[in-house]
Amino acid sequence: MAASFWESTQRRFWIFTKDELARTRNKLREDEQALVAMFPLPEWRHLSIYFNQQVTRLAKRLVLRQQVVATAQVYLKRFYTKVEVRRTNPYLLCVTALYLACKMEESPQHIRLVVQEARSLWPDFLTLDMSRLGECEFFLISEMNAQMIIHQPYRTLTTLQSDFFLSSDEISLSWTIINDHYMTDLPLLYSPHIIALTAILLSLVLRPNPVAGGQAASMAAAQAVLAQAQTQSQSQMQAQGSRGLGSGLSSGQTTPGGAFEKDNKSNEARVGKLQRFGAFLAESDVAIEDMVGCTQELIAFYEVHEQYNEKAVRDQINRFIKARGLDKG
């Protein structure tokens, strides 16, 4: 096991650039042009939301920890960078990923129980034949090259919550944002600590929402914090002194939309936390440009989620499973 993310197979083999990930998926579609033409599917972000929902449904029935669910979701993302989705029964893959994640996260479940609970959720697409799950497990492990250790952002969040004096609401929102990021490509694009830090930042500007103009303005506030921290980091390379992000805020500079009202005590507390957070970013080796990219990806996800139609996605998936006989034992 790689105790350090920096030495892990996750960092060496499973972190892509956006262009690399796009090329990988395009190649899968090109290699399966006939299937792609015969069975159109929604965009990948909608598929990812749907798969996330199915894994979560089964996990609730099995009463599993969030860490297990998160690991299963990463397994699915990895697998579908190697195999075109139309070649598989996604319900069987969801079950298999969760079953394997239970083993890896030391929360093992009996295969019979997993199969029974999955069958009760998707009776039209799964059988009670346990050997199918075993075969799919081998397929999943093989396509991931047996590289199954997953480093998650939750540990970073837990480690840093006291450093930034996060309230229970801010911790809860950070946790929710991390959960949400598994419905995006972020686990394949950025390191876990980048995702955790982005979640902390968004929790500080989104709840309670101090920005007139709603979520869009709050996201702009987050980006302004990152831009200012990046500028401060660059200036610190030329001059010593710790004015940090806080100097700009305390001198009256605000993020877009009048984010911080001086007369509001809760906003003052939030300013203090952002000062500390911004100073941390400016003085650390954190790749702020990665945090900017992570923030933008989350903005795009929340916009896409508003157009998500579960029934439409489910119908298209179910159609190709039935048409190709992938639901048979």
C-alpha positions as CSV (number, residue, x, y, z in Angstrom):
1,M,0.0,0.0,0.0
2,A,1.2,3.5,-0.8
3,A,0.8,5.5,2.4
4,S,1.6,8.7,0.5
5,F,-0.4,10.0,-2.3
6,W,2.7,11.3,-4.0
7,E,4.1,7.8,-4.3
8,S,0.9,6.2,-5.2
9,T,-0.3,4.6,-8.4
10,Q,-3.2,7.1,-8.2
11,R,-0.9,10.0,-8.8
12,R,1.3,8.2,-11.3
13,F,-1.3,6.5,-13.5
14,W,-4.8,7.9,-12.7
15,I,-4.5,11.6,-12.8
16,F,-5.1,13.0,-16.3
17,T,-5.2,16.4,-17.9
18,K,-8.5,17.4,-19.5
19,D,-7.1,16.9,-22.9
20,E,-5.8,13.5,-22.1
21,L,-9.1,12.4,-20.6
22,A,-11.0,13.8,-23.7
23,R,-8.7,11.9,-26.1
24,T,-9.1,8.7,-24.1
25,R,-12.9,8.9,-24.3
26,N,-12.9,9.9,-27.9
27,K,-10.8,6.9,-28.8
28,L,-13.2,4.5,-27.0
29,R,-16.1,6.0,-29.0
30,E,-14.1,5.7,-32.3
31,D,-13.3,2.1,-31.5
32,E,-17.0,1.4,-31.0
33,Q,-18.5,3.6,-33.7
34,A,-21.3,1.1,-34.6
35,L,-22.4,0.8,-31.0
36,V,-22.2,4.5,-30.4
37,A,-24.3,5.2,-33.5
38,M,-26.9,2.5,-32.6
39,F,-27.3,3.5,-29.0
40,P,-27.0,7.2,-28.3
41,L,-26.4,8.2,-24.7
42,P,-26.5,11.5,-22.8
43,E,-23.3,13.4,-22.2
44,W,-20.8,11.8,-19.8
45,R,-21.6,14.2,-16.9
46,H,-25.2,13.1,-16.9
47,L,-24.2,9.4,-17.0
48,S,-21.8,10.1,-14.1
49,I,-24.6,11.6,-12.0
50,Y,-26.8,8.6,-12.7
51,F,-24.1,6.0,-11.8
52,N,-23.4,8.0,-8.6
53,Q,-27.1,7.8,-7.7
54,Q,-27.2,4.0,-8.3
55,V,-24.1,3.3,-6.2
56,T,-25.5,5.4,-3.4
57,R,-28.9,3.6,-3.5
58,L,-27.2,0.2,-3.0
59,A,-24.8,1.6,-0.4
60,K,-27.7,2.8,1.7
61,R,-29.3,-0.6,1.6
62,L,-26.1,-2.2,2.8
63,V,-25.5,0.6,5.4
64,L,-22.0,1.4,4.1
65,R,-19.6,4.2,5.0
66,Q,-19.1,7.2,2.7
67,Q,-15.5,6.2,2.2
68,V,-16.6,2.9,0.6
69,V,-19.1,4.7,-1.7
70,A,-16.4,7.2,-2.7
71,T,-13.9,4.4,-3.6
72,A,-16.5,2.6,-5.6
73,Q,-17.3,5.8,-7.6
74,V,-13.6,6.2,-8.4
75,Y,-13.4,2.6,-9.6
76,L,-16.2,3.2,-12.0
77,K,-14.6,6.3,-13.4
78,R,-11.3,4.5,-13.9
79,F,-13.0,1.5,-15.5
80,Y,-14.9,3.6,-18.0
81,T,-11.7,5.2,-19.2
82,K,-10.7,1.8,-20.4
83,V,-14.0,0.3,-21.6
84,E,-16.8,1.8,-23.6
85,V,-20.0,2.0,-21.5
86,R,-22.2,0.3,-24.1
87,R,-20.1,-2.8,-23.8
88,T,-21.2,-3.3,-20.2
89,N,-24.2,-3.6,-17.9
90,P,-23.7,-0.5,-15.8
91,Y,-25.8,-1.8,-13.0
92,L,-23.6,-4.9,-12.7
93,L,-20.5,-2.6,-12.8
94,C,-22.0,-0.4,-10.0
95,V,-22.6,-3.5,-7.8
96,T,-19.2,-4.9,-8.5
97,A,-17.4,-1.6,-7.9
98,L,-19.1,-1.3,-4.5
99,Y,-18.5,-4.9,-3.6
100,L,-14.8,-4.5,-4.4
101,A,-14.6,-1.2,-2.6
102,C,-16.0,-2.9,0.6
103,K,-13.1,-5.2,0.5
104,M,-10.5,-2.5,0.0
105,E,-11.9,-0.2,2.7
106,E,-12.1,-3.1,5.2
107,S,-15.9,-3.2,5.2
108,P,-16.4,-6.6,3.6
109,Q,-19.9,-7.7,2.7
110,H,-21.0,-11.3,1.8
111,I,-21.4,-11.7,-1.9
112,R,-24.8,-13.3,-1.5
113,L,-26.1,-10.3,0.5
114,V,-24.8,-7.8,-2.1
115,V,-26.3,-9.8,-5.0
116,Q,-29.7,-10.0,-3.2
117,E,-29.9,-6.3,-2.4
118,A,-28.8,-5.4,-5.9
119,R,-31.3,-7.7,-7.4
120,S,-34.1,-6.1,-5.3
121,L,-33.1,-2.7,-6.7
122,W,-32.7,-3.7,-10.4
123,P,-34.7,-6.9,-10.9
124,D,-34.9,-6.5,-14.6
125,F,-31.2,-6.1,-15.2
126,L,-29.5,-8.4,-12.7
127,T,-29.7,-12.1,-11.8
128,L,-29.1,-13.9,-8.6
129,D,-26.1,-15.7,-10.2
130,M,-23.2,-14.8,-7.9
131,S,-20.6,-16.0,-10.4
132,R,-21.5,-13.0,-12.7
133,L,-20.4,-10.7,-9.9
134,G,-17.2,-12.6,-9.4
135,E,-16.4,-12.5,-13.2
136,C,-17.1,-8.8,-13.3
137,E,-14.9,-8.2,-10.3
138,F,-12.0,-9.9,-12.1
139,F,-12.7,-7.7,-15.2
140,L,-12.8,-4.6,-13.1
141,I,-9.5,-5.4,-11.3
142,S,-7.9,-6.3,-14.6
143,E,-8.8,-3.0,-16.3
144,M,-7.5,-1.0,-13.4
145,N,-4.2,-3.0,-13.5
146,A,-4.9,-4.1,-9.9
147,Q,-4.2,-0.5,-8.8
148,M,-6.9,-0.2,-6.2
149,I,-5.6,2.0,-3.4
150,I,-7.6,5.3,-3.5
151,H,-6.6,8.5,-1.6
152,Q,-9.7,10.6,-0.8
153,P,-10.1,14.3,0.0
154,Y,-11.9,13.5,3.3
155,R,-8.6,13.1,5.2
156,T,-7.3,16.5,4.2
157,L,-10.6,18.1,5.2
158,T,-10.4,16.4,8.6
159,T,-6.8,17.4,9.1
160,L,-7.3,21.1,8.2
161,Q,-10.7,21.8,9.9
162,S,-9.1,23.0,13.1
163,D,-6.4,25.0,11.3
164,F,-9.1,27.1,9.6
165,F,-11.5,27.1,12.6
166,L,-14.3,25.7,10.4
167,S,-17.7,25.6,12.0
168,S,-19.9,22.5,11.9
169,D,-21.9,24.0,9.0
170,E,-18.8,24.7,7.0
171,I,-17.4,21.2,7.6
172,S,-20.8,19.8,6.6
173,L,-20.9,21.8,3.4
174,S,-17.3,21.0,2.6
175,W,-18.1,17.3,3.0
176,T,-21.2,17.7,0.7
177,I,-19.1,19.4,-1.9
178,I,-16.6,16.6,-1.8
179,N,-19.4,14.1,-2.2
180,D,-20.7,16.0,-5.2
181,H,-17.3,16.1,-6.9
182,Y,-17.6,12.3,-7.5
183,M,-20.3,13.1,-10.0
184,T,-17.7,15.0,-12.0
185,D,-14.4,14.2,-13.6
186,L,-12.5,15.9,-10.8
187,P,-11.2,12.6,-9.2
188,L,-9.4,11.9,-12.5
189,L,-8.1,15.4,-12.9
190,Y,-6.8,16.7,-9.6
191,S,-5.1,15.6,-6.4
192,P,-7.3,14.9,-3.4
193,H,-5.8,17.8,-1.4
194,I,-6.7,20.2,-4.2
195,I,-10.3,19.0,-4.1
196,A,-10.5,19.3,-0.3
197,L,-9.1,22.8,-0.3
198,T,-11.5,23.9,-3.0
199,A,-14.4,22.5,-1.0
200,I,-13.2,24.4,2.1
201,L,-13.0,27.6,0.1
202,L,-16.5,27.2,-1.3
203,S,-17.9,26.4,2.1
204,L,-16.6,29.7,3.3
205,V,-18.2,31.8,0.6
206,L,-21.4,29.8,0.1
207,R,-22.8,29.3,3.6
208,P,-24.3,31.3,4.8
209,N,-24.4,33.1,1.5
210,P,-23.2,36.7,2.1
211,V,-23.1,37.6,-1.6
212,A,-25.9,39.5,-3.2
213,G,-26.7,37.8,-6.5
214,G,-26.8,34.2,-5.2
215,Q,-24.5,31.2,-6.1
216,A,-23.0,32.7,-9.3
217,A,-21.7,35.7,-7.3
218,S,-20.5,33.5,-4.5
219,M,-18.5,31.4,-7.0
220,A,-17.1,34.7,-8.4
221,A,-16.1,35.5,-4.8
222,A,-14.2,32.2,-4.5
223,Q,-12.4,32.8,-7.7
224,A,-11.4,36.3,-6.5
225,V,-10.0,34.8,-3.3
226,L,-7.9,32.4,-5.4
227,A,-6.7,35.1,-7.8
228,Q,-5.7,37.4,-4.9
229,A,-3.9,34.5,-3.1
230,Q,-2.0,33.7,-6.3
231,T,-1.0,37.4,-6.7
232,Q,0.2,37.5,-3.1
233,S,2.1,34.2,-3.5
234,Q,4.0,35.7,-6.5
235,S,4.8,38.9,-4.6
236,Q,6.1,36.9,-1.6
237,M,8.7,35.3,-3.9
238,Q,10.2,38.8,-4.3
239,A,9.7,40.3,-0.8
240,Q,9.4,39.0,2.7
241,G,6.4,40.2,4.7
242,S,3.2,38.7,5.7
243,R,0.5,41.0,4.6
244,G,-1.4,38.0,3.0
245,L,-4.8,38.0,1.6
246,G,-6.2,39.5,4.7
247,S,-4.5,43.0,4.2
248,G,-6.6,43.5,1.0
249,L,-9.8,42.5,2.7
250,S,-9.3,44.3,6.0
251,S,-8.4,47.6,4.1
252,G,-11.9,47.6,2.6
253,Q,-11.4,45.5,-0.5
254,T,-14.3,43.1,-1.1
255,T,-15.1,40.3,-3.4
256,P,-17.7,40.8,-6.2
257,G,-21.2,41.6,-5.0
258,G,-20.3,43.2,-1.7
259,A,-19.4,39.9,-0.2
260,F,-18.3,41.1,3.2
261,E,-20.3,43.6,5.2
262,K,-18.3,45.1,8.0
263,D,-21.2,45.6,10.3
264,N,-22.1,41.9,10.2
265,K,-20.3,39.9,12.9
266,S,-20.7,36.6,11.0
267,N,-19.3,38.1,7.9
268,E,-16.4,39.5,9.9
269,A,-15.7,36.0,11.2
270,R,-15.8,34.7,7.7
271,V,-13.4,37.4,6.5
272,G,-11.0,36.2,9.3
273,K,-11.3,32.7,8.1
274,L,-10.7,33.7,4.5
275,Q,-7.7,35.8,5.6
276,R,-6.2,32.7,7.2
277,F,-7.1,30.5,4.3
278,G,-5.7,33.0,1.7
279,A,-2.5,33.4,3.7
280,F,-2.1,29.6,3.8
281,L,-2.5,29.4,0.1
282,A,-0.1,32.2,-0.6
283,E,2.6,30.7,1.7
284,S,2.2,27.1,0.6
285,D,3.2,25.2,-2.5
286,V,-0.5,24.5,-3.4
287,A,-1.1,24.8,-7.1
288,I,-3.6,27.6,-7.0
289,E,-4.2,27.3,-10.8
290,D,-5.5,23.7,-10.1
291,M,-7.9,25.1,-7.5
292,V,-9.1,27.6,-10.1
293,G,-9.7,24.7,-12.5
294,C,-11.4,22.7,-9.8
295,T,-13.7,25.6,-8.9
296,Q,-14.7,26.1,-12.5
297,E,-15.4,22.4,-13.0
298,L,-17.7,22.5,-9.9
299,I,-19.5,25.6,-11.3
300,A,-20.1,23.7,-14.6
301,F,-21.3,20.7,-12.7
302,Y,-23.9,22.6,-10.7
303,E,-25.2,24.2,-13.9
304,V,-25.3,20.8,-15.7
305,H,-27.1,19.2,-12.7
306,E,-30.0,21.7,-13.2
307,Q,-30.6,20.2,-16.7
308,Y,-30.2,16.6,-15.5
309,N,-33.2,14.3,-16.3
310,E,-33.0,11.0,-14.5
311,K,-35.7,9.3,-16.4
312,A,-34.2,10.2,-19.8
313,V,-30.8,8.9,-18.8
314,R,-32.3,5.7,-17.2
315,D,-34.4,5.0,-20.3
316,Q,-31.4,5.3,-22.7
317,I,-29.2,3.1,-20.5
318,N,-31.9,0.5,-20.0
319,R,-32.6,0.4,-23.8
320,F,-29.1,-0.7,-24.8
321,I,-28.8,-3.2,-21.9
322,K,-32.0,-4.9,-23.1
323,A,-31.2,-4.6,-26.8
324,R,-27.7,-6.2,-26.4
325,G,-28.9,-8.9,-23.9
326,L,-26.5,-7.6,-21.2
327,D,-29.2,-8.3,-18.6
328,K,-29.1,-12.1,-19.1
329,G,-27.2,-14.5,-16.9
